[in-house]
């Protein structure tokens, strides 16, 4: 049992870390709030002063604002759908005994350790390039015209790139959960005559519910901030076809030089991210209950 002295000592030892973390979080947020109400442009620093809500109005009335919201949601949902569905399939496959199982698992999770800019460059120049990319060569081999993926299907292409990066994470989490399923339970179902579809629906899928919830919650946090893949591959285009909210914020604040409007967009993104998080917690968070 912890005594009053040990609890006080624990709080004292944790205080520096908590204080540093608090400063790390509060200072950027405070500066973002401050700049969101100020007139501050990189191209003309002489323009300054209190801006009121004009920065928020400027950002919300940007023609790319609503397309960026829609694209952000499509990107998140698309990647989640691919990673969860194929993560379950790959987890079921990797759970089967096979020759070189350890090597196969290592190769399966290796894309997760590739940095997003590197992955974007590989997909853009080595796979999706309509002239010399792997996909173009495959299309020519079958007598088909190569597809300009990034030009014709920009958002779908970005979804594929991001899903390729996050699929190993989902597979690893789901495989770990799958291996904790009792063999006796599966054998009993087989002895009762249950086929694979019934075993999957009534035994395996409910057992994976908590792991699926963890995958969805963690990935959503990161997917709401996808930027590098869009910047390197499509540049947000054509038009606003692949512009998401983080890219619009960067484009407004840095490329456009409007720090005030960019900060206002950052606060709007924080609010929207919290709304999405609350919705997800209410929708799937119940699976995390003991």
DRENPA-3360 file (N, C-alpha, C; in nm, 2 decimals, always signed):
BEGIN
1 = XXXXXXXX = +0.08/-0.12/+0.00/+0.00/+0.00/+0.00/+0.09/+0.12/+0.00 ~ +0.06/+0.22/-0.09/+0.13/+0.34/-0.09/+0.10/+0.43/+0.02 ~ +0.20/+0.48/+0.09/+0.18/+0.58/+0.20/+0.17/+0.72/+0.14 ~ +0.14/+0.81/+0.23/+0.13/+0.95/+0.19/+0.26/+1.00/+0.15 ~ +0.37/+0.96/+0.21/+0.50/+1.01/+0.17/+0.54/+0.96/+0.04 ~ +0.51/+0.83/+0.01/+0.55/+0.77/-0.12/+0.47/+0.84/-0.24 ~ +0.34/+0.86/-0.21/+0.26/+0.93/-0.31/+0.31/+1.07/-0.34 ~ +0.35/+1.14/-0.23/+0.41/+1.28/-0.25/+0.54/+1.27/-0.33;
9 = XXXXXXXX = +0.62/+1.17/-0.30/+0.75/+1.16/-0.37/+0.72/+1.13/-0.51 ~ +0.63/+1.04/-0.54/+0.59/+1.01/-0.68/+0.55/+1.13/-0.76 ~ +0.46/+1.21/-0.69/+0.42/+1.33/-0.76/+0.53/+1.43/-0.78 ~ +0.62/+1.44/-0.69/+0.74/+1.53/-0.70/+0.83/+1.48/-0.82 ~ +0.85/+1.35/-0.83/+0.93/+1.30/-0.93/+0.87/+1.31/-1.07 ~ +0.74/+1.31/-1.08/+0.67/+1.32/-1.21/+0.65/+1.47/-1.25 ~ +0.66/+1.56/-1.15/+0.63/+1.70/-1.18/+0.71/+1.76/-1.30 ~ +0.84/+1.73/-1.30/+0.91/+1.79/-1.42/+0.87/+1.74/-1.55;
17 = XXXXXXXX = +0.84/+1.61/-1.56/+0.79/+1.56/-1.69/+0.65/+1.62/-1.73 ~ +0.57/+1.62/-1.63/+0.43/+1.68/-1.65/+0.44/+1.82/-1.69 ~ +0.53/+1.90/-1.62/+0.54/+2.04/-1.65/+0.59/+2.06/-1.80 ~ +0.70/+1.98/-1.83/+0.75/+1.99/-1.97/+0.65/+1.96/-2.07 ~ +0.57/+1.85/-2.05/+0.46/+1.81/-2.14/+0.36/+1.92/-2.15 ~ +0.32/+1.98/-2.04/+0.22/+2.09/-2.04/+0.27/+2.21/-2.12 ~ +0.40/+2.24/-2.10/+0.45/+2.36/-2.18/+0.46/+2.32/-2.33 ~ +0.49/+2.20/-2.36/+0.50/+2.15/-2.50/+0.37/+2.16/-2.56;
25 = XXXXXXXX = +0.26/+2.14/-2.49/+0.12/+2.14/-2.55/+0.06/+2.28/-2.54 ~ +0.08/+2.35/-2.43/+0.01/+2.48/-2.41/+0.07/+2.59/-2.50 ~ +0.20/+2.60/-2.50/+0.27/+2.71/-2.58/+0.23/+2.71/-2.72 ~ +0.24/+2.60/-2.80/+0.20/+2.61/-2.94/+0.05/+2.64/-2.96 ~ -0.03/+2.58/-2.87/-0.18/+2.61/-2.88/-0.21/+2.76/-2.85 ~ -0.14/+2.81/-2.75/-0.16/+2.96/-2.71/-0.12/+3.05/-2.83 ~ +0.00/+3.01/-2.89/+0.05/+3.09/-3.00/-0.05/+3.08/-3.12 ~ -0.10/+2.96/-3.14/-0.20/+2.95/-3.25/-0.32/+3.03/-3.23;
33 = XXXXXXXX = -0.37/+3.03/-3.11/-0.49/+3.11/-3.07/-0.46/+3.26/-3.09 ~ -0.34/+3.30/-3.05/-0.30/+3.44/-3.06/-0.30/+3.48/-3.20 ~ -0.23/+3.41/-3.29/-0.21/+3.45/-3.43/-0.34/+3.44/-3.50 ~ -0.43/+3.35/-3.46/-0.56/+3.34/-3.53/-0.64/+3.47/-3.52 ~ -0.61/+3.55/-3.43/-0.69/+3.68/-3.41/-0.60/+3.80/-3.45 ~ -0.49/+3.77/-3.52/-0.40/+3.88/-3.55/-0.38/+3.89/-3.71 ~ -0.36/+4.01/-3.76/-0.32/+4.03/-3.90/-0.17/+4.01/-3.91 ~ -0.13/+3.90/-3.97/+0.02/+3.88/-3.98/+0.04/+3.80/-4.11;
41 = XXXXXXXX = +0.11/+3.87/-4.20/+0.15/+3.81/-4.33/+0.30/+3.80/-4.34 ~ +0.35/+3.69/-4.39/+0.49/+3.68/-4.41/+0.54/+3.77/-4.53 ~ +0.45/+3.79/-4.62/+0.49/+3.87/-4.74/+0.49/+4.02/-4.70 ~ +0.42/+4.06/-4.60/+0.41/+4.20/-4.56/+0.40/+4.21/-4.41 ~ +0.51/+4.20/-4.33/+0.50/+4.20/-4.18/+0.45/+4.33/-4.13 ~ +0.46/+4.44/-4.21/+0.41/+4.57/-4.16/+0.26/+4.56/-4.13 ~ +0.19/+4.48/-4.19/+0.04/+4.46/-4.17/+0.02/+4.39/-4.04 ~ -0.03/+4.45/-3.94/-0.04/+4.39/-3.81/-0.16/+4.44/-3.73;
49 = XXXXXXXX = -0.20/+4.39/-3.62/-0.31/+4.44/-3.54/-0.41/+4.33/-3.52 ~ -0.51/+4.36/-3.44/-0.62/+4.27/-3.41/-0.71/+4.25/-3.53 ~ -0.74/+4.13/-3.56/-0.82/+4.10/-3.68/-0.96/+4.05/-3.65 ~ -0.99/+4.03/-3.52/-1.12/+3.98/-3.49/-1.14/+3.84/-3.55 ~ -1.26/+3.82/-3.61/-1.29/+3.69/-3.67/-1.26/+3.69/-3.82 ~ -1.19/+3.79/-3.87/-1.17/+3.79/-4.02/-1.09/+3.68/-4.07 ~ -0.99/+3.63/-3.99/-0.91/+3.52/-4.03/-0.99/+3.39/-4.05 ~ -1.08/+3.37/-3.95/-1.17/+3.26/-3.96/-1.26/+3.27/-4.08;
57 = XXXXXXXX = -1.32/+3.39/-4.10/-1.40/+3.41/-4.22/-1.33/+3.39/-4.35 ~ -1.20/+3.43/-4.35/-1.12/+3.42/-4.47/-1.10/+3.27/-4.50 ~ -1.07/+3.19/-4.40/-1.04/+3.05/-4.42/-1.16/+2.97/-4.46 ~ -1.27/+3.00/-4.39/-1.40/+2.92/-4.41/-1.45/+2.95/-4.55 ~ -1.43/+3.08/-4.60/-1.49/+3.11/-4.73/-1.39/+3.08/-4.84 ~ -1.28/+3.02/-4.81/-1.19/+2.98/-4.92/-1.26/+2.87/-5.00 ~ -1.25/+2.88/-5.14/-1.32/+2.78/-5.22/-1.27/+2.64/-5.20 ~ -1.15/+2.62/-5.14/-1.10/+2.49/-5.11/-1.15/+2.43/-4.98;
65 = XXXXXXXX = -1.21/+2.51/-4.90/-1.24/+2.47/-4.76/-1.33/+2.35/-4.76 ~ -1.45/+2.36/-4.82/-1.54/+2.24/-4.81/-1.49/+2.12/-4.88 ~ -1.43/+2.14/-5.00/-1.37/+2.02/-5.06/-1.27/+1.96/-4.98 ~ -1.19/+2.04/-4.90/-1.09/+1.98/-4.82/-1.15/+1.90/-4.70 ~ -1.26/+1.95/-4.65/-1.33/+1.87/-4.54/-1.38/+1.74/-4.59 ~ -1.44/+1.74/-4.71/-1.49/+1.62/-4.77/-1.38/+1.52/-4.80 ~ -1.27/+1.58/-4.86/-1.15/+1.49/-4.89/-1.09/+1.43/-4.77 ~ -1.08/+1.51/-4.66/-1.03/+1.46/-4.54/-1.11/+1.34/-4.49;
73 = XXXXXXXX = -1.24/+1.35/-4.49/-1.32/+1.24/-4.44/-1.31/+1.12/-4.53 ~ -1.31/+1.15/-4.66/-1.30/+1.03/-4.76/-1.17/+0.96/-4.74 ~ -1.06/+1.04/-4.72/-0.93/+0.98/-4.70/-0.92/+0.90/-4.57 ~ -0.98/+0.95/-4.46/-0.97/+0.87/-4.34/-1.06/+0.74/-4.35 ~ -1.18/+0.76/-4.40/-1.27/+0.64/-4.41/-1.21/+0.54/-4.51 ~ -1.16/+0.59/-4.62/-1.10/+0.50/-4.72/-0.99/+0.42/-4.67 ~ -0.89/+0.48/-4.60/-0.78/+0.41/-4.55/-0.82/+0.32/-4.44 ~ -0.91/+0.36/-4.35/-0.96/+0.27/-4.25/-1.03/+0.14/-4.31;
81 = XXXXXXXX = -1.11/+0.16/-4.41/-1.18/+0.05/-4.47/-1.08/-0.05/-4.53 ~ -0.98/+0.00/-4.60/-0.88/-0.09/-4.66/-0.79/-0.16/-4.55 ~ -0.75/-0.08/-4.46/-0.65/-0.14/-4.36/-0.73/-0.24/-4.27 ~ -0.85/-0.21/-4.23/-0.92/-0.30/-4.14/-0.96/-0.43/-4.21 ~ -1.01/-0.42/-4.33/-1.06/-0.54/-4.41/-0.94/-0.62/-4.45 ~ -0.84/-0.56/-4.51/-0.72/-0.64/-4.55/-0.63/-0.68/-4.43 ~ -0.64/-0.60/-4.33/-0.56/-0.63/-4.21/-0.62/-0.76/-4.15 ~ -0.75/-0.78/-4.15/-0.81/-0.91/-4.10/-0.77/-1.02/-4.19;
89 = XXXXXXXX = -0.78/-1.00/-4.32/-0.74/-1.11/-4.41/-0.60/-1.15/-4.40 ~ -0.51/-1.05/-4.39/-0.37/-1.09/-4.38/-0.34/-1.15/-4.24 ~ -0.41/-1.10/-4.14/-0.39/-1.16/-4.01/-0.43/-1.31/-4.01 ~ -0.54/-1.34/-4.07/-0.58/-1.48/-4.08/-0.48/-1.56/-4.16 ~ -0.43/-1.50/-4.26/-0.33/-1.57/-4.35/-0.20/-1.60/-4.27 ~ -0.15/-1.50/-4.20/-0.02/-1.51/-4.13/-0.04/-1.60/-4.00 ~ -0.16/-1.62/-3.96/-0.18/-1.70/-3.84/-0.17/-1.85/-3.88 ~ -0.17/-1.88/-4.01/-0.16/-2.02/-4.05/-0.02/-2.07/-4.05;
97 = XXXXXXXX = +0.01/-2.19/-4.02/+0.15/-2.24/-4.03/+0.20/-2.25/-4.17 ~ +0.32/-2.19/-4.19/+0.37/-2.19/-4.33/+0.53/-2.19/-4.32 ~ +0.59/-2.23/-4.43/+0.74/-2.23/-4.43/+0.78/-2.08/-4.44 ~ +0.88/-2.05/-4.35/+0.94/-1.91/-4.35/+0.84/-1.81/-4.29 ~ +0.76/-1.86/-4.19/+0.66/-1.77/-4.14/+0.72/-1.64/-4.08 ~ +0.83/-1.65/-4.01/+0.89/-1.54/-3.95/+0.94/-1.43/-4.05 ~ +1.00/-1.48/-4.16/+1.04/-1.39/-4.26/+0.92/-1.32/-4.33 ~ +0.82/-1.40/-4.35/+0.70/-1.34/-4.41/+0.64/-1.23/-4.33;
105 = XXXXXXXX = +0.64/-1.25/-4.20/+0.58/-1.15/-4.11/+0.67/-1.03/-4.10 ~ +0.80/-1.04/-4.11/+0.89/-0.93/-4.11/+0.87/-0.85/-4.24 ~ +0.86/-0.92/-4.35/+0.84/-0.85/-4.48/+0.70/-0.78/-4.48 ~ +0.60/-0.84/-4.41/+0.47/-0.78/-4.41/+0.46/-0.65/-4.33 ~ +0.54/-0.64/-4.22/+0.53/-0.51/-4.14/+0.63/-0.41/-4.19 ~ +0.72/-0.44/-4.28/+0.83/-0.35/-4.32/+0.78/-0.22/-4.38 ~ +0.67/-0.21/-4.46/+0.63/-0.08/-4.51/+0.60/+0.02/-4.40 ~ +0.56/-0.03/-4.28/+0.53/+0.07/-4.17/+0.65/+0.15/-4.13;
113 = XXXXXXXX = +0.77/+0.10/-4.16/+0.89/+0.17/-4.11/+0.94/+0.26/-4.22 ~ +0.88/+0.27/-4.34/+0.92/+0.36/-4.44/+0.86/+0.50/-4.41 ~ +0.94/+0.60/-4.42/+0.90/+0.73/-4.39/+0.80/+0.78/-4.49 ~ +0.69/+0.85/-4.46/+0.59/+0.90/-4.55/+0.64/+0.97/-4.68 ~ +0.74/+1.06/-4.67/+0.79/+1.12/-4.79/+0.86/+1.02/-4.88 ~ +0.93/+0.92/-4.82/+1.00/+0.82/-4.90/+0.89/+0.73/-4.97 ~ +0.79/+0.69/-4.90/+0.69/+0.61/-4.96/+0.62/+0.68/-5.07 ~ +0.59/+0.81/-5.05/+0.53/+0.89/-5.16/+0.61/+0.90/-5.28;
121 = XXXXXXXX = +0.74/+0.92/-5.27/+0.83/+0.93/-5.38/+0.83/+0.79/-5.46 ~ +0.84/+0.68/-5.38/+0.84/+0.55/-5.44/+0.72/+0.53/-5.52 ~ +0.60/+0.55/-5.47/+0.48/+0.53/-5.54/+0.46/+0.63/-5.66 ~ +0.51/+0.75/-5.64/+0.49/+0.85/-5.75/+0.58/+0.81/-5.87 ~ +0.70/+0.78/-5.85/+0.80/+0.77/-5.96/+0.82/+0.62/-6.00 ~ +0.81/+0.53/-5.91/+0.84/+0.39/-5.94/+0.72/+0.30/-5.97 ~ +0.60/+0.34/-5.92/+0.48/+0.26/-5.93/+0.38/+0.32/-6.02 ~ +0.34/+0.45/-5.99/+0.23/+0.51/-6.06/+0.26/+0.60/-6.17;
129 = XXXXXXXX = +0.39/+0.61/-6.20/+0.43/+0.70/-6.32/+0.37/+0.64/-6.45 ~ +0.29/+0.71/-6.53/+0.23/+0.66/-6.64/+0.32/+0.62/-6.76 ~ +0.45/+0.66/-6.75/+0.54/+0.63/-6.86/+0.63/+0.51/-6.83 ~ +0.70/+0.51/-6.71/+0.79/+0.40/-6.68/+0.76/+0.33/-6.55 ~ +0.64/+0.36/-6.49/+0.61/+0.30/-6.36/+0.57/+0.15/-6.37 ~ +0.57/+0.08/-6.26/+0.54/-0.06/-6.26/+0.40/-0.09/-6.31 ~ +0.31/+0.00/-6.26/+0.17/-0.02/-6.31/+0.15/+0.00/-6.46 ~ +0.23/+0.10/-6.51/+0.22/+0.12/-6.66/+0.27/+0.00/-6.73;
137 = XXXXXXXX = +0.38/-0.06/-6.69/+0.44/-0.17/-6.76/+0.34/-0.29/-6.75 ~ +0.28/-0.31/-6.64/+0.18/-0.42/-6.63/+0.06/-0.40/-6.72 ~ +0.02/-0.27/-6.73/-0.09/-0.24/-6.83/-0.05/-0.27/-6.97 ~ +0.07/-0.23/-7.01/+0.12/-0.25/-7.14/+0.14/-0.40/-7.17 ~ +0.18/-0.48/-7.07/+0.19/-0.62/-7.09/+0.06/-0.69/-7.12 ~ -0.05/-0.64/-7.07/-0.18/-0.69/-7.10/-0.25/-0.62/-7.21 ~ -0.18/-0.53/-7.28/-0.23/-0.47/-7.40/-0.32/-0.35/-7.37 ~ -0.31/-0.30/-7.25/-0.39/-0.18/-7.21/-0.31/-0.05/-7.20;
145 = XXXXXXXX = -0.38/+0.06/-7.21/-0.32/+0.19/-7.21/-0.28/+0.22/-7.06 ~ -0.17/+0.27/-7.03/-0.13/+0.30/-6.89/-0.22/+0.41/-6.84 ~ -0.25/+0.40/-6.71/-0.34/+0.50/-6.64/-0.25/+0.60/-6.57 ~ -0.29/+0.73/-6.58/-0.23/+0.83/-6.51/-0.29/+0.84/-6.37 ~ -0.25/+0.76/-6.28/-0.32/+0.75/-6.15/-0.33/+0.88/-6.08 ~ -0.22/+0.95/-6.06/-0.22/+1.07/-5.98/-0.29/+1.19/-6.05 ~ -0.30/+1.18/-6.19/-0.38/+1.28/-6.26/-0.52/+1.25/-6.27 ~ -0.56/+1.13/-6.29/-0.70/+1.09/-6.31/-0.77/+1.05/-6.18;
153 = XXXXXXXX = -0.70/+0.99/-6.09/-0.76/+0.94/-5.97/-0.67/+0.99/-5.85 ~ -0.66/+1.12/-5.83/-0.56/+1.17/-5.73/-0.59/+1.13/-5.59 ~ -0.72/+1.15/-5.54/-0.75/+1.11/-5.40/-0.74/+0.96/-5.38 ~ -0.79/+0.88/-5.47/-0.78/+0.74/-5.46/-0.64/+0.69/-5.46 ~ -0.55/+0.76/-5.53/-0.41/+0.72/-5.53/-0.34/+0.75/-5.40 ~ -0.38/+0.87/-5.34/-0.33/+0.90/-5.21/-0.38/+0.80/-5.10 ~ -0.50/+0.76/-5.11/-0.56/+0.66/-5.02/-0.48/+0.53/-5.03 ~ -0.45/+0.49/-5.15/-0.37/+0.37/-5.17/-0.23/+0.38/-5.10;
161 = XXXXXXXX = -0.17/+0.49/-5.12/-0.03/+0.51/-5.07/-0.04/+0.51/-4.91 ~ -0.13/+0.58/-4.86/-0.14/+0.59/-4.71/-0.18/+0.45/-4.65 ~ -0.28/+0.38/-4.72/-0.32/+0.25/-4.68/-0.21/+0.15/-4.68 ~ -0.12/+0.16/-4.78/+0.00/+0.07/-4.79/+0.09/+0.09/-4.67 ~ +0.10/+0.21/-4.62/+0.18/+0.24/-4.51/+0.12/+0.19/-4.38 ~ -0.01/+0.20/-4.36/-0.07/+0.17/-4.24/-0.13/+0.02/-4.23 ~ -0.13/-0.04/-4.34/-0.18/-0.18/-4.34/-0.10/-0.27/-4.25 ~ +0.04/-0.26/-4.25/+0.11/-0.35/-4.16/+0.08/-0.33/-4.01;
169 = XXXXXXXX = +0.06/-0.20/-3.98/+0.02/-0.17/-3.84/-0.11/-0.24/-3.80 ~ -0.21/-0.23/-3.89/-0.34/-0.30/-3.86/-0.32/-0.45/-3.86 ~ -0.24/-0.50/-3.95/-0.22/-0.65/-3.95/-0.15/-0.70/-3.83 ~ -0.05/-0.62/-3.78/+0.02/-0.66/-3.66/-0.07/-0.66/-3.54 ~ -0.15/-0.56/-3.52/-0.24/-0.55/-3.40/-0.34/-0.67/-3.41 ~ -0.40/-0.69/-3.53/-0.50/-0.79/-3.54/-0.45/-0.93/-3.53 ~ -0.33/-0.95/-3.58/-0.26/-1.08/-3.57/-0.23/-1.11/-3.42 ~ -0.19/-1.01/-3.35/-0.16/-1.03/-3.21/-0.29/-1.07/-3.13;
177 = XXXXXXXX = -0.40/-1.00/-3.17/-0.53/-1.04/-3.10/-0.58/-1.17/-3.15 ~ -0.55/-1.21/-3.27/-0.60/-1.34/-3.32/-0.53/-1.45/-3.26 ~ -0.40/-1.43/-3.23/-0.32/-1.54/-3.16/-0.36/-1.56/-3.02 ~ -0.43/-1.47/-2.96/-0.48/-1.48/-2.82/-0.61/-1.56/-2.81 ~ -0.67/-1.59/-2.93/-0.79/-1.67/-2.93/-0.76/-1.81/-2.89 ~ -0.85/-1.86/-2.80/-0.83/-2.00/-2.75/-0.84/-2.10/-2.86 ~ -0.75/-2.19/-2.87/-0.75/-2.30/-2.97/-0.87/-2.39/-2.93 ~ -0.89/-2.41/-2.80/-1.00/-2.50/-2.76/-1.13/-2.46/-2.81;
185 = XXXXXXXX = -1.15/-2.32/-2.81/-1.28/-2.27/-2.86/-1.30/-2.29/-3.01 ~ -1.19/-2.27/-3.08/-1.20/-2.30/-3.23/-1.22/-2.45/-3.26 ~ -1.15/-2.53/-3.18/-1.17/-2.68/-3.20/-1.31/-2.72/-3.17 ~ -1.36/-2.67/-3.06/-1.50/-2.70/-3.02/-1.60/-2.66/-3.12 ~ -1.58/-2.55/-3.19/-1.67/-2.50/-3.29/-1.66/-2.60/-3.41 ~ -1.54/-2.64/-3.45/-1.52/-2.73/-3.56/-1.59/-2.87/-3.53 ~ -1.57/-2.91/-3.41/-1.64/-3.04/-3.37/-1.79/-3.03/-3.37 ~ -1.84/-2.91/-3.35/-1.99/-2.89/-3.36/-2.04/-2.87/-3.50;
193 = XXXXXXXX = -1.94/-2.88/-3.60/-1.98/-2.87/-3.74/-1.99/-2.73/-3.80 ~ -1.93/-2.63/-3.72/-1.93/-2.50/-3.78/-1.83/-2.48/-3.89 ~ -1.87/-2.43/-4.00/-1.78/-2.40/-4.11/-1.70/-2.28/-4.08 ~ -1.61/-2.24/-4.17/-1.52/-2.13/-4.15/-1.60/-2.00/-4.14 ~ -1.70/-1.98/-4.23/-1.78/-1.86/-4.22/-1.84/-1.84/-4.09 ~ -1.90/-1.95/-4.03/-1.97/-1.93/-3.90/-1.86/-1.91/-3.79 ~ -1.75/-1.98/-3.80/-1.65/-1.96/-3.70/-1.59/-1.81/-3.71 ~ -1.58/-1.76/-3.83/-1.53/-1.62/-3.84/-1.63/-1.52/-3.78;
201 = XXXXXXXX = -1.76/-1.54/-3.82/-1.86/-1.44/-3.78/-1.89/-1.45/-3.63 ~ -1.90/-1.57/-3.58/-1.95/-1.58/-3.44/-1.83/-1.59/-3.33 ~ -1.71/-1.62/-3.38/-1.60/-1.64/-3.28/-1.49/-1.54/-3.31 ~ -1.43/-1.55/-3.43/-1.31/-1.47/-3.46/-1.34/-1.32/-3.46 ~ -1.45/-1.28/-3.53/-1.48/-1.13/-3.55/-1.51/-1.07/-3.41 ~ -1.60/-1.13/-3.33/-1.62/-1.07/-3.19/-1.49/-1.06/-3.11 ~ -1.40/-1.16/-3.13/-1.28/-1.16/-3.05/-1.19/-1.05/-3.10 ~ -1.20/-1.01/-3.22/-1.11/-0.90/-3.28/-1.17/-0.76/-3.26;
209 = XXXXXXXX = -1.29/-0.75/-3.20/-1.36/-0.63/-3.19/-1.28/-0.52/-3.12 ~ -1.21/-0.56/-3.01/-1.13/-0.46/-2.93/-1.01/-0.42/-3.01 ~ -0.95/-0.51/-3.08/-0.83/-0.48/-3.16/-0.87/-0.39/-3.28 ~ -0.98/-0.42/-3.34/-1.03/-0.33/-3.45/-1.05/-0.19/-3.40 ~ -1.11/-0.18/-3.28/-1.14/-0.05/-3.22/-1.01/+0.03/-3.20 ~ -0.91/-0.04/-3.15/-0.77/+0.02/-3.13/-0.72/+0.07/-3.26 ~ -0.72/-0.01/-3.36/-0.67/+0.02/-3.49/-0.74/+0.15/-3.55 ~ -0.87/+0.15/-3.54/-0.95/+0.26/-3.59/-0.92/+0.39/-3.51;
217 = XXXXXXXX = -0.91/+0.39/-3.38/-0.88/+0.51/-3.30/-0.74/+0.56/-3.33 ~ -0.64/+0.47/-3.32/-0.51/+0.52/-3.34/-0.48/+0.57/-3.48 ~ -0.53/+0.50/-3.58/-0.51/+0.54/-3.72/-0.58/+0.67/-3.75 ~ -0.70/+0.69/-3.70/-0.77/+0.81/-3.72/-0.70/+0.94/-3.68 ~ -0.63/+0.93/-3.56/-0.56/+1.04/-3.51/-0.45/+1.08/-3.61 ~ -0.38/+0.99/-3.67/-0.28/+1.02/-3.76/-0.33/+1.05/-3.90 ~ -0.44/+0.99/-3.94/-0.49/+1.01/-4.08/-0.55/+1.15/-4.09 ~ -0.60/+1.21/-3.98/-0.65/+1.34/-3.99/-0.54/+1.44/-4.02;
225 = XXXXXXXX = -0.41/+1.41/-4.01/-0.30/+1.50/-4.03/-0.21/+1.46/-4.15 ~ -0.27/+1.38/-4.24/-0.19/+1.34/-4.36/-0.15/+1.46/-4.44 ~ -0.02/+1.48/-4.47/+0.02/+1.60/-4.55/+0.13/+1.56/-4.65 ~ +0.23/+1.49/-4.61/+0.35/+1.47/-4.69/+0.31/+1.40/-4.82 ~ +0.23/+1.30/-4.81/+0.19/+1.22/-4.93/+0.12/+1.30/-5.03 ~ +0.04/+1.40/-4.99/-0.03/+1.48/-5.08/+0.06/+1.59/-5.14 ~ +0.15/+1.64/-5.06/+0.24/+1.75/-5.11/+0.33/+1.69/-5.22 ~ +0.38/+1.57/-5.20/+0.48/+1.51/-5.29/+0.42/+1.45/-5.41;
233 = XXXXXXXX = +0.30/+1.40/-5.40/+0.24/+1.33/-5.52/+0.15/+1.41/-5.60 ~ +0.05/+1.48/-5.54/-0.05/+1.55/-5.62/-0.04/+1.70/-5.61 ~ +0.02/+1.75/-5.50/+0.02/+1.89/-5.47/-0.12/+1.95/-5.44 ~ -0.21/+1.86/-5.40/-0.35/+1.90/-5.37/-0.44/+1.90/-5.49 ~ -0.39/+1.88/-5.61/-0.47/+1.89/-5.73/-0.50/+1.75/-5.78 ~ -0.55/+1.75/-5.91/-0.58/+1.87/-5.99/-0.70/+1.95/-5.93 ~ -0.68/+2.08/-5.93/-0.78/+2.17/-5.86/-0.77/+2.15/-5.71 ~ -0.88/+2.11/-5.66/-0.89/+2.08/-5.51/-0.92/+1.93/-5.49;
241 = XXXXXXXX = -0.90/+1.85/-5.60/-0.94/+1.71/-5.60/-0.88/+1.63/-5.48 ~ -0.75/+1.66/-5.45/-0.69/+1.58/-5.34/-0.64/+1.67/-5.22 ~ -0.70/+1.79/-5.21/-0.67/+1.88/-5.10/-0.74/+1.84/-4.98 ~ -0.67/+1.81/-4.87/-0.73/+1.79/-4.75/-0.71/+1.90/-4.65 ~ -0.76/+1.90/-4.53/-0.75/+2.01/-4.44/-0.61/+2.05/-4.40 ~ -0.53/+1.95/-4.36/-0.39/+1.99/-4.33/-0.31/+2.06/-4.45 ~ -0.34/+2.01/-4.57/-0.27/+2.07/-4.68/-0.32/+2.21/-4.71 ~ -0.45/+2.23/-4.69/-0.51/+2.36/-4.71/-0.45/+2.46/-4.60;
249 = XXXXXXXX = -0.43/+2.41/-4.48/-0.38/+2.50/-4.37/-0.24/+2.54/-4.41 ~ -0.16/+2.44/-4.45/-0.02/+2.47/-4.49/-0.01/+2.56/-4.61 ~ -0.10/+2.54/-4.71/-0.10/+2.62/-4.83/-0.14/+2.76/-4.79 ~ -0.23/+2.78/-4.70/-0.27/+2.92/-4.66/-0.17/+2.99/-4.58 ~ -0.12/+2.92/-4.48/-0.03/+2.98/-4.38/+0.11/+3.00/-4.43 ~ +0.17/+2.90/-4.50/+0.31/+2.90/-4.54/+0.32/+2.95/-4.69 ~ +0.26/+2.88/-4.78/+0.27/+2.91/-4.92/+0.20/+3.05/-4.95 ~ +0.09/+3.07/-4.88/+0.02/+3.19/-4.90/+0.07/+3.31/-4.81;
257 = XXXXXXXX = +0.15/+3.27/-4.71/+0.20/+3.37/-4.63/+0.11/+3.43/-4.53 ~ -0.02/+3.38/-4.52/-0.12/+3.44/-4.43/-0.12/+3.36/-4.30 ~ -0.03/+3.40/-4.21/-0.01/+3.32/-4.08/-0.14/+3.33/-4.00 ~ -0.21/+3.44/-4.00/-0.33/+3.45/-3.92/-0.44/+3.36/-3.97 ~ -0.46/+3.35/-4.10/-0.56/+3.26/-4.15/-0.52/+3.11/-4.14 ~ -0.39/+3.09/-4.15/-0.34/+2.95/-4.13/-0.36/+2.91/-3.98 ~ -0.34/+3.00/-3.89/-0.36/+2.96/-3.75/-0.51/+2.94/-3.72 ~ -0.60/+3.02/-3.78/-0.74/+3.00/-3.77/-0.78/+2.87/-3.82;
265 = XXXXXXXX = -0.72/+2.83/-3.94/-0.75/+2.70/-3.99/-0.71/+2.59/-3.90 ~ -0.59/+2.61/-3.84/-0.55/+2.51/-3.74/-0.64/+2.49/-3.63 ~ -0.70/+2.60/-3.57/-0.80/+2.58/-3.47/-0.92/+2.51/-3.52 ~ -0.97/+2.55/-3.64/-1.08/+2.48/-3.69/-1.05/+2.33/-3.71 ~ -0.93/+2.30/-3.75/-0.90/+2.15/-3.76/-0.90/+2.08/-3.63 ~ -0.85/+2.15/-3.52/-0.85/+2.09/-3.39/-1.00/+2.06/-3.35 ~ -1.09/+2.16/-3.37/-1.23/+2.14/-3.33/-1.29/+2.02/-3.41 ~ -1.26/+2.02/-3.54/-1.32/+1.91/-3.62/-1.26/+1.77/-3.58;
273 = XXXXXXXX = -1.13/+1.77/-3.55/-1.07/+1.65/-3.50/-1.13/+1.60/-3.38 ~ -1.16/+1.69/-3.28/-1.23/+1.65/-3.16/-1.37/+1.60/-3.18 ~ -1.44/+1.66/-3.28/-1.57/+1.61/-3.31/-1.57/+1.47/-3.37 ~ -1.47/+1.45/-3.46/-1.45/+1.31/-3.51/-1.42/+1.21/-3.40 ~ -1.33/+1.25/-3.31/-1.28/+1.17/-3.21/-1.40/+1.13/-3.11 ~ -1.48/+1.23/-3.08/-1.59/+1.20/-2.99/-1.69/+1.11/-3.06 ~ -1.71/+1.13/-3.19/-1.80/+1.04/-3.26/-1.75/+0.90/-3.26 ~ -1.62/+0.88/-3.29/-1.56/+0.75/-3.29/-1.57/+0.68/-3.16;
281 = XXXXXXXX = -1.54/+0.76/-3.05/-1.54/+0.70/-2.92/-1.68/+0.65/-2.88 ~ -1.78/+0.73/-2.92/-1.92/+0.69/-2.89/-1.96/+0.57/-2.98 ~ -1.91/+0.57/-3.10/-1.95/+0.46/-3.20/-1.88/+0.33/-3.17 ~ -1.75/+0.33/-3.15/-1.67/+0.21/-3.13/-1.60/+0.20/-3.00 ~ -1.60/+0.31/-2.92/-1.52/+0.30/-2.80/-1.58/+0.21/-2.69 ~ -1.71/+0.17/-2.71/-1.77/+0.08/-2.61/-1.70/-0.06/-2.61 ~ -1.63/-0.09/-2.72/-1.56/-0.22/-2.73/-1.44/-0.22/-2.64 ~ -1.39/-0.10/-2.59/-1.28/-0.10/-2.51/-1.32/-0.12/-2.36;
289 = XX = -1.45/-0.12/-2.33/-1.49/-0.14/-2.19/-1.45/-0.28/-2.15 ~ -1.42/-0.29/-2.02/-1.38/-0.42/-1.96/-1.50/-0.51/-1.96;
% end
